[in-house]
C-alpha cells in the first residue's frame, strides 16, 4: 500500500514540520526535571496522527483545513507550555 500526500497539503505540512522542529529546540531549553518532554511528545504525536488521517481521506482540502494544518503546531506548543506550568 502506497501513501502519498496530496499536493494541496504539502506546503502546510512542511511549514508545520518547521514549526515543530523550532518548538522542539525551544523545549530542549526548558529547565525542568524531564517531565515536560513527554508532554510535548504526546502533543506532537496527536497532531501528526490527525494530520496524516486528514490528508489520507481528503484529497481537496478546504481553506480551514489548510489553516489548521499550518498553524495548529504553534497552538499545540502554546497549549502544552501553558499546561506544563500547572502540572
Buried (B, 14 or more C-beta within 10 A) or exposed (E): EEEEEEEBBEEBBEBBEEBBEEBBEEBEEEEEEEEBBEBBEEBBEEBBEEBBEBBEEEEEBEEEBBEBBBBBBBEBBEEBBEEBEEE
